């Protein structure tokens, strides 16, 4: 879990550099390594704006060649933590995932889900290994066409005779 203690933080902007393990935020350690999170907390009255910048090295499988390769990824996400009274007013108008409730009794911020989601959303939809675009991929399979008359499957002939009304017998 990735929690930030709010007790020592006063109003203002606070920058934190975090290096959690992949397992700590619910990521597969075989797929994600070198996780680094820059968190900026802007505390004002009873609200906290958190800006996350997460970077990692992802081990991906190429969509073209199925080869495994490593690629650096990066993502940014913002979350606004507000008191319950403010959150209820906002929910009446339009609910936002980026607005979360911070109770008066809360002394820590749990950023585990936000960091995990930021890293997962930073993984590219199309995963292509370096140099894979230059590799020729075969698109013709099977025996080469000899140019002769193609053999007709007798089952198609039987169906064609049903359609035309002629008996092939």
MODELLER restraints for C-alpha pairs under 7 A, 6 or more apart:
rsr = mdl.restraints
at = mdl.atoms
rsr.add(forms.Gaussian(group=physical.xy_distance, feature=features.Distance(at['CA:1:A'], at['CA:24:A']), mean=4.96, stdev=0.5))
rsr.add(forms.Gaussian(group=physical.xy_distance, feature=features.Distance(at['CA:1:A'], at['CA:25:A']), mean=5.63, stdev=0.5))
rsr.add(forms.Gaussian(group=physical.xy_distance, feature=features.Distance(at['CA:1:A'], at['CA:112:A']), mean=5.48, stdev=0.5))
rsr.add(forms.Gaussian(group=physical.xy_distance, feature=features.Distance(at['CA:2:A'], at['CA:24:A']), mean=6.73, stdev=0.5))
rsr.add(forms.Gaussian(group=physical.xy_distance, feature=features.Distance(at['CA:2:A'], at['CA:25:A']), mean=6.55, stdev=0.5))
rsr.add(forms.Gaussian(group=physical.xy_distance, feature=features.Distance(at['CA:2:A'], at['CA:110:A']), mean=5.89, stdev=0.5))
rsr.add(forms.Gaussian(group=physical.xy_distance, feature=features.Distance(at['CA:2:A'], at['CA:111:A']), mean=5.50, stdev=0.5))
rsr.add(forms.Gaussian(group=physical.xy_distance, feature=features.Distance(at['CA:2:A'], at['CA:112:A']), mean=4.83, stdev=0.5))
rsr.add(forms.Gaussian(group=physical.xy_distance, feature=features.Distance(at['CA:3:A'], at['CA:108:A']), mean=6.10, stdev=0.5))
rsr.add(forms.Gaussian(group=physical.xy_distance, feature=features.Distance(at['CA:3:A'], at['CA:109:A']), mean=5.38, stdev=0.5))
rsr.add(forms.Gaussian(group=physical.xy_distance, feature=features.Distance(at['CA:3:A'], at['CA:110:A']), mean=4.47, stdev=0.5))
rsr.add(forms.Gaussian(group=physical.xy_distance, feature=features.Distance(at['CA:3:A'], at['CA:111:A']), mean=5.98, stdev=0.5))
rsr.add(forms.Gaussian(group=physical.xy_distance, feature=features.Distance(at['CA:4:A'], at['CA:108:A']), mean=5.27, stdev=0.5))
rsr.add(forms.Gaussian(group=physical.xy_distance, feature=features.Distance(at['CA:4:A'], at['CA:109:A']), mean=5.11, stdev=0.5))
rsr.add(forms.Gaussian(group=physical.xy_distance, feature=features.Distance(at['CA:4:A'], at['CA:110:A']), mean=6.63, stdev=0.5))
rsr.add(forms.Gaussian(group=physical.xy_distance, feature=features.Distance(at['CA:5:A'], at['CA:107:A']), mean=6.15, stdev=0.5))
rsr.add(forms.Gaussian(group=physical.xy_distance, feature=features.Distance(at['CA:5:A'], at['CA:108:A']), mean=4.50, stdev=0.5))
rsr.add(forms.Gaussian(group=physical.xy_distance, feature=features.Distance(at['CA:5:A'], at['CA:109:A']), mean=6.72, stdev=0.5))
rsr.add(forms.Gaussian(group=physical.xy_distance, feature=features.Distance(at['CA:6:A'], at['CA:107:A']), mean=5.34, stdev=0.5))
rsr.add(forms.Gaussian(group=physical.xy_distance, feature=features.Distance(at['CA:6:A'], at['CA:108:A']), mean=5.32, stdev=0.5))
rsr.add(forms.Gaussian(group=physical.xy_distance, feature=features.Distance(at['CA:7:A'], at['CA:107:A']), mean=6.22, stdev=0.5))
rsr.add(forms.Gaussian(group=physical.xy_distance, feature=features.Distance(at['CA:11:A'], at['CA:43:A']), mean=4.84, stdev=0.5))
rsr.add(forms.Gaussian(group=physical.xy_distance, feature=features.Distance(at['CA:11:A'], at['CA:44:A']), mean=5.54, stdev=0.5))
rsr.add(forms.Gaussian(group=physical.xy_distance, feature=features.Distance(at['CA:12:A'], at['CA:42:A']), mean=5.61, stdev=0.5))
rsr.add(forms.Gaussian(group=physical.xy_distance, feature=features.Distance(at['CA:12:A'], at['CA:43:A']), mean=5.18, stdev=0.5))
rsr.add(forms.Gaussian(group=physical.xy_distance, feature=features.Distance(at['CA:12:A'], at['CA:44:A']), mean=6.51, stdev=0.5))
rsr.add(forms.Gaussian(group=physical.xy_distance, feature=features.Distance(at['CA:13:A'], at['CA:40:A']), mean=6.86, stdev=0.5))
rsr.add(forms.Gaussian(group=physical.xy_distance, feature=features.Distance(at['CA:13:A'], at['CA:41:A']), mean=5.63, stdev=0.5))
rsr.add(forms.Gaussian(group=physical.xy_distance, feature=features.Distance(at['CA:13:A'], at['CA:42:A']), mean=4.37, stdev=0.5))
rsr.add(forms.Gaussian(group=physical.xy_distance, feature=features.Distance(at['CA:13:A'], at['CA:43:A']), mean=6.33, stdev=0.5))
rsr.add(forms.Gaussian(group=physical.xy_distance, feature=features.Distance(at['CA:14:A'], at['CA:40:A']), mean=5.65, stdev=0.5))
rsr.add(forms.Gaussian(group=physical.xy_distance, feature=features.Distance(at['CA:14:A'], at['CA:41:A']), mean=5.08, stdev=0.5))
rsr.add(forms.Gaussian(group=physical.xy_distance, feature=features.Distance(at['CA:14:A'], at['CA:42:A']), mean=6.39, stdev=0.5))
rsr.add(forms.Gaussian(group=physical.xy_distance, feature=features.Distance(at['CA:15:A'], at['CA:39:A']), mean=5.85, stdev=0.5))
rsr.add(forms.Gaussian(group=physical.xy_distance, feature=features.Distance(at['CA:15:A'], at['CA:40:A']), mean=4.49, stdev=0.5))
rsr.add(forms.Gaussian(group=physical.xy_distance, feature=features.Distance(at['CA:15:A'], at['CA:41:A']), mean=6.39, stdev=0.5))
rsr.add(forms.Gaussian(group=physical.xy_distance, feature=features.Distance(at['CA:16:A'], at['CA:38:A']), mean=5.85, stdev=0.5))
rsr.add(forms.Gaussian(group=physical.xy_distance, feature=features.Distance(at['CA:16:A'], at['CA:39:A']), mean=5.09, stdev=0.5))
rsr.add(forms.Gaussian(group=physical.xy_distance, feature=features.Distance(at['CA:16:A'], at['CA:40:A']), mean=6.25, stdev=0.5))
rsr.add(forms.Gaussian(group=physical.xy_distance, feature=features.Distance(at['CA:17:A'], at['CA:37:A']), mean=5.89, stdev=0.5))
rsr.add(forms.Gaussian(group=physical.xy_distance, feature=features.Distance(at['CA:17:A'], at['CA:38:A']), mean=4.73, stdev=0.5))
rsr.add(forms.Gaussian(group=physical.xy_distance, feature=features.Distance(at['CA:17:A'], at['CA:39:A']), mean=6.36, stdev=0.5))
rsr.add(forms.Gaussian(group=physical.xy_distance, feature=features.Distance(at['CA:18:A'], at['CA:36:A']), mean=5.93, stdev=0.5))
rsr.add(forms.Gaussian(group=physical.xy_distance, feature=features.Distance(at['CA:18:A'], at['CA:37:A']), mean=5.00, stdev=0.5))
rsr.add(forms.Gaussian(group=physical.xy_distance, feature=features.Distance(at['CA:18:A'], at['CA:38:A']), mean=6.33, stdev=0.5))
rsr.add(forms.Gaussian(group=physical.xy_distance, feature=features.Distance(at['CA:19:A'], at['CA:35:A']), mean=5.88, stdev=0.5))
rsr.add(forms.Gaussian(group=physical.xy_distance, feature=features.Distance(at['CA:19:A'], at['CA:36:A']), mean=4.69, stdev=0.5))
rsr.add(forms.Gaussian(group=physical.xy_distance, feature=features.Distance(at['CA:19:A'], at['CA:37:A']), mean=6.20, stdev=0.5))
rsr.add(forms.Gaussian(group=physical.xy_distance, feature=features.Distance(at['CA:20:A'], at['CA:35:A']), mean=6.33, stdev=0.5))
rsr.add(forms.Gaussian(group=physical.xy_distance, feature=features.Distance(at['CA:20:A'], at['CA:36:A']), mean=6.92, stdev=0.5))
rsr.add(forms.Gaussian(group=physical.xy_distance, feature=features.Distance(at['CA:21:A'], at['CA:35:A']), mean=6.71, stdev=0.5))
rsr.add(forms.Gaussian(group=physical.xy_distance, feature=features.Distance(at['CA:22:A'], at['CA:28:A']), mean=6.31, stdev=0.5))
rsr.add(forms.Gaussian(group=physical.xy_distance, feature=features.Distance(at['CA:22:A'], at['CA:29:A']), mean=5.29, stdev=0.5))
rsr.add(forms.Gaussian(group=physical.xy_distance, feature=features.Distance(at['CA:22:A'], at['CA:32:A']), mean=6.40, stdev=0.5))
rsr.add(forms.Gaussian(group=physical.xy_distance, feature=features.Distance(at['CA:22:A'], at['CA:33:A']), mean=6.67, stdev=0.5))
rsr.add(forms.Gaussian(group=physical.xy_distance, feature=features.Distance(at['CA:22:A'], at['CA:35:A']), mean=6.69, stdev=0.5))
rsr.add(forms.Gaussian(group=physical.xy_distance, feature=features.Distance(at['CA:23:A'], at['CA:29:A']), mean=6.25, stdev=0.5))
rsr.add(forms.Gaussian(group=physical.xy_distance, feature=features.Distance(at['CA:25:A'], at['CA:112:A']), mean=5.04, stdev=0.5))
rsr.add(forms.Gaussian(group=physical.xy_distance, feature=features.Distance(at['CA:25:A'], at['CA:113:A']), mean=6.95, stdev=0.5))
rsr.add(forms.Gaussian(group=physical.xy_distance, feature=features.Distance(at['CA:25:A'], at['CA:115:A']), mean=6.89, stdev=0.5))
rsr.add(forms.Gaussian(group=physical.xy_distance, feature=features.Distance(at['CA:25:A'], at['CA:116:A']), mean=5.64, stdev=0.5))
rsr.add(forms.Gaussian(group=physical.xy_distance, feature=features.Distance(at['CA:26:A'], at['CA:116:A']), mean=6.56, stdev=0.5))
rsr.add(forms.Gaussian(group=physical.xy_distance, feature=features.Distance(at['CA:27:A'], at['CA:116:A']), mean=6.67, stdev=0.5))
rsr.add(forms.Gaussian(group=physical.xy_distance, feature=features.Distance(at['CA:31:A'], at['CA:58:A']), mean=5.56, stdev=0.5))
rsr.add(forms.Gaussian(group=physical.xy_distance, feature=features.Distance(at['CA:31:A'], at['CA:59:A']), mean=4.84, stdev=0.5))
rsr.add(forms.Gaussian(group=physical.xy_distance, feature=features.Distance(at['CA:32:A'], at['CA:56:A']), mean=6.46, stdev=0.5))
rsr.add(forms.Gaussian(group=physical.xy_distance, feature=features.Distance(at['CA:32:A'], at['CA:57:A']), mean=5.73, stdev=0.5))
rsr.add(forms.Gaussian(group=physical.xy_distance, feature=features.Distance(at['CA:32:A'], at['CA:58:A']), mean=4.67, stdev=0.5))
rsr.add(forms.Gaussian(group=physical.xy_distance, feature=features.Distance(at['CA:32:A'], at['CA:59:A']), mean=6.36, stdev=0.5))
rsr.add(forms.Gaussian(group=physical.xy_distance, feature=features.Distance(at['CA:33:A'], at['CA:56:A']), mean=5.91, stdev=0.5))
rsr.add(forms.Gaussian(group=physical.xy_distance, feature=features.Distance(at['CA:33:A'], at['CA:57:A']), mean=5.19, stdev=0.5))
rsr.add(forms.Gaussian(group=physical.xy_distance, feature=features.Distance(at['CA:33:A'], at['CA:58:A']), mean=6.52, stdev=0.5))
rsr.add(forms.Gaussian(group=physical.xy_distance, feature=features.Distance(at['CA:34:A'], at['CA:56:A']), mean=5.22, stdev=0.5))
rsr.add(forms.Gaussian(group=physical.xy_distance, feature=features.Distance(at['CA:34:A'], at['CA:57:A']), mean=5.86, stdev=0.5))
rsr.add(forms.Gaussian(group=physical.xy_distance, feature=features.Distance(at['CA:35:A'], at['CA:55:A']), mean=5.83, stdev=0.5))
rsr.add(forms.Gaussian(group=physical.xy_distance, feature=features.Distance(at['CA:35:A'], at['CA:56:A']), mean=4.41, stdev=0.5))
rsr.add(forms.Gaussian(group=physical.xy_distance, feature=features.Distance(at['CA:36:A'], at['CA:54:A']), mean=5.75, stdev=0.5))
rsr.add(forms.Gaussian(group=physical.xy_distance, feature=features.Distance(at['CA:36:A'], at['CA:55:A']), mean=5.28, stdev=0.5))
rsr.add(forms.Gaussian(group=physical.xy_distance, feature=features.Distance(at['CA:36:A'], at['CA:56:A']), mean=6.30, stdev=0.5))
rsr.add(forms.Gaussian(group=physical.xy_distance, feature=features.Distance(at['CA:37:A'], at['CA:52:A']), mean=6.69, stdev=0.5))
rsr.add(forms.Gaussian(group=physical.xy_distance, feature=features.Distance(at['CA:37:A'], at['CA:53:A']), mean=5.67, stdev=0.5))
rsr.add(forms.Gaussian(group=physical.xy_distance, feature=features.Distance(at['CA:37:A'], at['CA:54:A']), mean=4.43, stdev=0.5))
rsr.add(forms.Gaussian(group=physical.xy_distance, feature=features.Distance(at['CA:37:A'], at['CA:55:A']), mean=6.47, stdev=0.5))
rsr.add(forms.Gaussian(group=physical.xy_distance, feature=features.Distance(at['CA:38:A'], at['CA:52:A']), mean=5.84, stdev=0.5))
rsr.add(forms.Gaussian(group=physical.xy_distance, feature=features.Distance(at['CA:38:A'], at['CA:53:A']), mean=5.10, stdev=0.5))
rsr.add(forms.Gaussian(group=physical.xy_distance, feature=features.Distance(at['CA:38:A'], at['CA:54:A']), mean=6.40, stdev=0.5))
rsr.add(forms.Gaussian(group=physical.xy_distance, feature=features.Distance(at['CA:39:A'], at['CA:50:A']), mean=6.66, stdev=0.5))
rsr.add(forms.Gaussian(group=physical.xy_distance, feature=features.Distance(at['CA:39:A'], at['CA:51:A']), mean=5.67, stdev=0.5))
rsr.add(forms.Gaussian(group=physical.xy_distance, feature=features.Distance(at['CA:39:A'], at['CA:52:A']), mean=4.69, stdev=0.5))
rsr.add(forms.Gaussian(group=physical.xy_distance, feature=features.Distance(at['CA:39:A'], at['CA:53:A']), mean=6.49, stdev=0.5))
rsr.add(forms.Gaussian(group=physical.xy_distance, feature=features.Distance(at['CA:40:A'], at['CA:50:A']), mean=5.65, stdev=0.5))
rsr.add(forms.Gaussian(group=physical.xy_distance, feature=features.Distance(at['CA:40:A'], at['CA:51:A']), mean=5.14, stdev=0.5))
rsr.add(forms.Gaussian(group=physical.xy_distance, feature=features.Distance(at['CA:40:A'], at['CA:52:A']), mean=6.63, stdev=0.5))
rsr.add(forms.Gaussian(group=physical.xy_distance, feature=features.Distance(at['CA:41:A'], at['CA:48:A']), mean=6.46, stdev=0.5))
rsr.add(forms.Gaussian(group=physical.xy_distance, feature=features.Distance(at['CA:41:A'], at['CA:49:A']), mean=5.76, stdev=0.5))
rsr.add(forms.Gaussian(group=physical.xy_distance, feature=features.Distance(at['CA:41:A'], at['CA:50:A']), mean=4.68, stdev=0.5))
rsr.add(forms.Gaussian(group=physical.xy_distance, feature=features.Distance(at['CA:41:A'], at['CA:51:A']), mean=6.65, stdev=0.5))
rsr.add(forms.Gaussian(group=physical.xy_distance, feature=features.Distance(at['CA:42:A'], at['CA:48:A']), mean=5.54, stdev=0.5))
rsr.add(forms.Gaussian(group=physical.xy_distance, feature=features.Distance(at['CA:42:A'], at['CA:49:A']), mean=5.08, stdev=0.5))
rsr.add(forms.Gaussian(group=physical.xy_distance, feature=features.Distance(at['CA:42:A'], at['CA:50:A']), mean=6.48, stdev=0.5))
rsr.add(forms.Gaussian(group=physical.xy_distance, feature=features.Distance(at['CA:43:A'], at['CA:49:A']), mean=6.65, stdev=0.5))
rsr.add(forms.Gaussian(group=physical.xy_distance, feature=features.Distance(at['CA:46:A'], at['CA:82:A']), mean=6.59, stdev=0.5))
rsr.add(forms.Gaussian(group=physical.xy_distance, feature=features.Distance(at['CA:46:A'], at['CA:83:A']), mean=6.44, stdev=0.5))
rsr.add(forms.Gaussian(group=physical.xy_distance, feature=features.Distance(at['CA:47:A'], at['CA:81:A']), mean=5.65, stdev=0.5))
rsr.add(forms.Gaussian(group=physical.xy_distance, feature=features.Distance(at['CA:47:A'], at['CA:82:A']), mean=4.79, stdev=0.5))
rsr.add(forms.Gaussian(group=physical.xy_distance, feature=features.Distance(at['CA:47:A'], at['CA:83:A']), mean=6.89, stdev=0.5))
rsr.add(forms.Gaussian(group=physical.xy_distance, feature=features.Distance(at['CA:48:A'], at['CA:80:A']), mean=5.80, stdev=0.5))
rsr.add(forms.Gaussian(group=physical.xy_distance, feature=features.Distance(at['CA:48:A'], at['CA:81:A']), mean=5.05, stdev=0.5))
rsr.add(forms.Gaussian(group=physical.xy_distance, feature=features.Distance(at['CA:48:A'], at['CA:82:A']), mean=6.75, stdev=0.5))
rsr.add(forms.Gaussian(group=physical.xy_distance, feature=features.Distance(at['CA:49:A'], at['CA:79:A']), mean=5.88, stdev=0.5))
rsr.add(forms.Gaussian(group=physical.xy_distance, feature=features.Distance(at['CA:49:A'], at['CA:80:A']), mean=4.50, stdev=0.5))
rsr.add(forms.Gaussian(group=physical.xy_distance, feature=features.Distance(at['CA:49:A'], at['CA:81:A']), mean=6.30, stdev=0.5))
rsr.add(forms.Gaussian(group=physical.xy_distance, feature=features.Distance(at['CA:50:A'], at['CA:78:A']), mean=5.58, stdev=0.5))
rsr.add(forms.Gaussian(group=physical.xy_distance, feature=features.Distance(at['CA:50:A'], at['CA:79:A']), mean=5.21, stdev=0.5))
rsr.add(forms.Gaussian(group=physical.xy_distance, feature=features.Distance(at['CA:50:A'], at['CA:80:A']), mean=6.27, stdev=0.5))
rsr.add(forms.Gaussian(group=physical.xy_distance, feature=features.Distance(at['CA:51:A'], at['CA:77:A']), mean=5.86, stdev=0.5))
rsr.add(forms.Gaussian(group=physical.xy_distance, feature=features.Distance(at['CA:51:A'], at['CA:78:A']), mean=4.47, stdev=0.5))
rsr.add(forms.Gaussian(group=physical.xy_distance, feature=features.Distance(at['CA:51:A'], at['CA:79:A']), mean=6.62, stdev=0.5))
rsr.add(forms.Gaussian(group=physical.xy_distance, feature=features.Distance(at['CA:52:A'], at['CA:76:A']), mean=5.46, stdev=0.5))
rsr.add(forms.Gaussian(group=physical.xy_distance, feature=features.Distance(at['CA:52:A'], at['CA:77:A']), mean=5.16, stdev=0.5))
rsr.add(forms.Gaussian(group=physical.xy_distance, feature=features.Distance(at['CA:52:A'], at['CA:78:A']), mean=6.18, stdev=0.5))
rsr.add(forms.Gaussian(group=physical.xy_distance, feature=features.Distance(at['CA:53:A'], at['CA:75:A']), mean=5.77, stdev=0.5))
rsr.add(forms.Gaussian(group=physical.xy_distance, feature=features.Distance(at['CA:53:A'], at['CA:76:A']), mean=4.49, stdev=0.5))
rsr.add(forms.Gaussian(group=physical.xy_distance, feature=features.Distance(at['CA:53:A'], at['CA:77:A']), mean=6.72, stdev=0.5))
rsr.add(forms.Gaussian(group=physical.xy_distance, feature=features.Distance(at['CA:54:A'], at['CA:74:A']), mean=5.59, stdev=0.5))
rsr.add(forms.Gaussian(group=physical.xy_distance, feature=features.Distance(at['CA:54:A'], at['CA:75:A']), mean=5.37, stdev=0.5))
rsr.add(forms.Gaussian(group=physical.xy_distance, feature=features.Distance(at['CA:54:A'], at['CA:76:A']), mean=6.36, stdev=0.5))
rsr.add(forms.Gaussian(group=physical.xy_distance, feature=features.Distance(at['CA:54:A'], at['CA:115:A']), mean=6.90, stdev=0.5))
rsr.add(forms.Gaussian(group=physical.xy_distance, feature=features.Distance(at['CA:54:A'], at['CA:118:A']), mean=6.85, stdev=0.5))
rsr.add(forms.Gaussian(group=physical.xy_distance, feature=features.Distance(at['CA:54:A'], at['CA:119:A']), mean=6.41, stdev=0.5))
rsr.add(forms.Gaussian(group=physical.xy_distance, feature=features.Distance(at['CA:55:A'], at['CA:73:A']), mean=5.65, stdev=0.5))
rsr.add(forms.Gaussian(group=physical.xy_distance, feature=features.Distance(at['CA:55:A'], at['CA:74:A']), mean=4.29, stdev=0.5))
rsr.add(forms.Gaussian(group=physical.xy_distance, feature=features.Distance(at['CA:55:A'], at['CA:75:A']), mean=6.58, stdev=0.5))
rsr.add(forms.Gaussian(group=physical.xy_distance, feature=features.Distance(at['CA:56:A'], at['CA:72:A']), mean=5.83, stdev=0.5))
rsr.add(forms.Gaussian(group=physical.xy_distance, feature=features.Distance(at['CA:56:A'], at['CA:73:A']), mean=5.51, stdev=0.5))
rsr.add(forms.Gaussian(group=physical.xy_distance, feature=features.Distance(at['CA:56:A'], at['CA:74:A']), mean=6.58, stdev=0.5))
rsr.add(forms.Gaussian(group=physical.xy_distance, feature=features.Distance(at['CA:57:A'], at['CA:70:A']), mean=6.46, stdev=0.5))
rsr.add(forms.Gaussian(group=physical.xy_distance, feature=features.Distance(at['CA:57:A'], at['CA:71:A']), mean=5.64, stdev=0.5))
rsr.add(forms.Gaussian(group=physical.xy_distance, feature=features.Distance(at['CA:57:A'], at['CA:72:A']), mean=4.38, stdev=0.5))
rsr.add(forms.Gaussian(group=physical.xy_distance, feature=features.Distance(at['CA:57:A'], at['CA:73:A']), mean=6.08, stdev=0.5))
rsr.add(forms.Gaussian(group=physical.xy_distance, feature=features.Distance(at['CA:58:A'], at['CA:70:A']), mean=5.53, stdev=0.5))
rsr.add(forms.Gaussian(group=physical.xy_distance, feature=features.Distance(at['CA:58:A'], at['CA:71:A']), mean=5.34, stdev=0.5))
rsr.add(forms.Gaussian(group=physical.xy_distance, feature=features.Distance(at['CA:58:A'], at['CA:72:A']), mean=6.08, stdev=0.5))
rsr.add(forms.Gaussian(group=physical.xy_distance, feature=features.Distance(at['CA:58:A'], at['CA:73:A']), mean=6.73, stdev=0.5))
rsr.add(forms.Gaussian(group=physical.xy_distance, feature=features.Distance(at['CA:59:A'], at['CA:68:A']), mean=6.66, stdev=0.5))
rsr.add(forms.Gaussian(group=physical.xy_distance, feature=features.Distance(at['CA:59:A'], at['CA:69:A']), mean=5.59, stdev=0.5))
rsr.add(forms.Gaussian(group=physical.xy_distance, feature=features.Distance(at['CA:59:A'], at['CA:70:A']), mean=4.42, stdev=0.5))
rsr.add(forms.Gaussian(group=physical.xy_distance, feature=features.Distance(at['CA:59:A'], at['CA:71:A']), mean=6.48, stdev=0.5))
rsr.add(forms.Gaussian(group=physical.xy_distance, feature=features.Distance(at['CA:60:A'], at['CA:68:A']), mean=5.56, stdev=0.5))
rsr.add(forms.Gaussian(group=physical.xy_distance, feature=features.Distance(at['CA:60:A'], at['CA:69:A']), mean=5.49, stdev=0.5))
rsr.add(forms.Gaussian(group=physical.xy_distance, feature=features.Distance(at['CA:60:A'], at['CA:70:A']), mean=6.11, stdev=0.5))
rsr.add(forms.Gaussian(group=physical.xy_distance, feature=features.Distance(at['CA:60:A'], at['CA:127:A']), mean=6.93, stdev=0.5))
rsr.add(forms.Gaussian(group=physical.xy_distance, feature=features.Distance(at['CA:61:A'], at['CA:67:A']), mean=5.57, stdev=0.5))
rsr.add(forms.Gaussian(group=physical.xy_distance, feature=features.Distance(at['CA:61:A'], at['CA:68:A']), mean=4.43, stdev=0.5))
rsr.add(forms.Gaussian(group=physical.xy_distance, feature=features.Distance(at['CA:61:A'], at['CA:69:A']), mean=6.37, stdev=0.5))
rsr.add(forms.Gaussian(group=physical.xy_distance, feature=features.Distance(at['CA:61:A'], at['CA:127:A']), mean=6.77, stdev=0.5))
rsr.add(forms.Gaussian(group=physical.xy_distance, feature=features.Distance(at['CA:62:A'], at['CA:68:A']), mean=6.16, stdev=0.5))
rsr.add(forms.Gaussian(group=physical.xy_distance, feature=features.Distance(at['CA:62:A'], at['CA:127:A']), mean=5.20, stdev=0.5))
rsr.add(forms.Gaussian(group=physical.xy_distance, feature=features.Distance(at['CA:62:A'], at['CA:128:A']), mean=4.77, stdev=0.5))
rsr.add(forms.Gaussian(group=physical.xy_distance, feature=features.Distance(at['CA:62:A'], at['CA:129:A']), mean=5.32, stdev=0.5))
rsr.add(forms.Gaussian(group=physical.xy_distance, feature=features.Distance(at['CA:63:A'], at['CA:126:A']), mean=6.91, stdev=0.5))
rsr.add(forms.Gaussian(group=physical.xy_distance, feature=features.Distance(at['CA:63:A'], at['CA:127:A']), mean=5.56, stdev=0.5))
rsr.add(forms.Gaussian(group=physical.xy_distance, feature=features.Distance(at['CA:63:A'], at['CA:128:A']), mean=5.81, stdev=0.5))
rsr.add(forms.Gaussian(group=physical.xy_distance, feature=features.Distance(at['CA:64:A'], at['CA:128:A']), mean=6.52, stdev=0.5))
rsr.add(forms.Gaussian(group=physical.xy_distance, feature=features.Distance(at['CA:64:A'], at['CA:132:A']), mean=6.74, stdev=0.5))
rsr.add(forms.Gaussian(group=physical.xy_distance, feature=features.Distance(at['CA:65:A'], at['CA:132:A']), mean=6.81, stdev=0.5))
rsr.add(forms.Gaussian(group=physical.xy_distance, feature=features.Distance(at['CA:69:A'], at['CA:129:A']), mean=6.13, stdev=0.5))
rsr.add(forms.Gaussian(group=physical.xy_distance, feature=features.Distance(at['CA:73:A'], at['CA:122:A']), mean=5.91, stdev=0.5))
rsr.add(forms.Gaussian(group=physical.xy_distance, feature=features.Distance(at['CA:73:A'], at['CA:123:A']), mean=6.42, stdev=0.5))
rsr.add(forms.Gaussian(group=physical.xy_distance, feature=features.Distance(at['CA:74:A'], at['CA:119:A']), mean=6.93, stdev=0.5))
rsr.add(forms.Gaussian(group=physical.xy_distance, feature=features.Distance(at['CA:74:A'], at['CA:122:A']), mean=5.73, stdev=0.5))
rsr.add(forms.Gaussian(group=physical.xy_distance, feature=features.Distance(at['CA:75:A'], at['CA:118:A']), mean=5.63, stdev=0.5))
rsr.add(forms.Gaussian(group=physical.xy_distance, feature=features.Distance(at['CA:75:A'], at['CA:119:A']), mean=6.19, stdev=0.5))
rsr.add(forms.Gaussian(group=physical.xy_distance, feature=features.Distance(at['CA:75:A'], at['CA:122:A']), mean=5.18, stdev=0.5))
rsr.add(forms.Gaussian(group=physical.xy_distance, feature=features.Distance(at['CA:76:A'], at['CA:118:A']), mean=6.50, stdev=0.5))
rsr.add(forms.Gaussian(group=physical.xy_distance, feature=features.Distance(at['CA:77:A'], at['CA:118:A']), mean=6.39, stdev=0.5))
rsr.add(forms.Gaussian(group=physical.xy_distance, feature=features.Distance(at['CA:78:A'], at['CA:98:A']), mean=6.70, stdev=0.5))
rsr.add(forms.Gaussian(group=physical.xy_distance, feature=features.Distance(at['CA:79:A'], at['CA:98:A']), mean=4.68, stdev=0.5))
rsr.add(forms.Gaussian(group=physical.xy_distance, feature=features.Distance(at['CA:79:A'], at['CA:99:A']), mean=5.95, stdev=0.5))
rsr.add(forms.Gaussian(group=physical.xy_distance, feature=features.Distance(at['CA:80:A'], at['CA:98:A']), mean=6.01, stdev=0.5))
rsr.add(forms.Gaussian(group=physical.xy_distance, feature=features.Distance(at['CA:80:A'], at['CA:99:A']), mean=4.78, stdev=0.5))
rsr.add(forms.Gaussian(group=physical.xy_distance, feature=features.Distance(at['CA:80:A'], at['CA:100:A']), mean=6.19, stdev=0.5))
rsr.add(forms.Gaussian(group=physical.xy_distance, feature=features.Distance(at['CA:81:A'], at['CA:99:A']), mean=5.85, stdev=0.5))
rsr.add(forms.Gaussian(group=physical.xy_distance, feature=features.Distance(at['CA:81:A'], at['CA:100:A']), mean=4.84, stdev=0.5))
rsr.add(forms.Gaussian(group=physical.xy_distance, feature=features.Distance(at['CA:81:A'], at['CA:101:A']), mean=5.55, stdev=0.5))
rsr.add(forms.Gaussian(group=physical.xy_distance, feature=features.Distance(at['CA:81:A'], at['CA:102:A']), mean=5.49, stdev=0.5))
rsr.add(forms.Gaussian(group=physical.xy_distance, feature=features.Distance(at['CA:82:A'], at['CA:100:A']), mean=6.27, stdev=0.5))
rsr.add(forms.Gaussian(group=physical.xy_distance, feature=features.Distance(at['CA:82:A'], at['CA:101:A']), mean=5.19, stdev=0.5))
rsr.add(forms.Gaussian(group=physical.xy_distance, feature=features.Distance(at['CA:82:A'], at['CA:102:A']), mean=5.35, stdev=0.5))
rsr.add(forms.Gaussian(group=physical.xy_distance, feature=features.Distance(at['CA:83:A'], at['CA:101:A']), mean=5.69, stdev=0.5))
rsr.add(forms.Gaussian(group=physical.xy_distance, feature=features.Distance(at['CA:83:A'], at['CA:102:A']), mean=5.13, stdev=0.5))
rsr.add(forms.Gaussian(group=physical.xy_distance, feature=features.Distance(at['CA:83:A'], at['CA:103:A']), mean=5.85, stdev=0.5))
rsr.add(forms.Gaussian(group=physical.xy_distance, feature=features.Distance(at['CA:84:A'], at['CA:101:A']), mean=5.59, stdev=0.5))
rsr.add(forms.Gaussian(group=physical.xy_distance, feature=features.Distance(at['CA:84:A'], at['CA:102:A']), mean=6.69, stdev=0.5))
rsr.add(forms.Gaussian(group=physical.xy_distance, feature=features.Distance(at['CA:84:A'], at['CA:103:A']), mean=6.41, stdev=0.5))
rsr.add(forms.Gaussian(group=physical.xy_distance, feature=features.Distance(at['CA:87:A'], at['CA:101:A']), mean=6.27, stdev=0.5))
rsr.add(forms.Gaussian(group=physical.xy_distance, feature=features.Distance(at['CA:158:A'], at['CA:168:A']), mean=6.93, stdev=0.5))
rsr.add(forms.Gaussian(group=physical.xy_distance, feature=features.Distance(at['CA:161:A'], at['CA:167:A']), mean=5.71, stdev=0.5))
rsr.add(forms.Gaussian(group=physical.xy_distance, feature=features.Distance(at['CA:161:A'], at['CA:168:A']), mean=6.23, stdev=0.5))
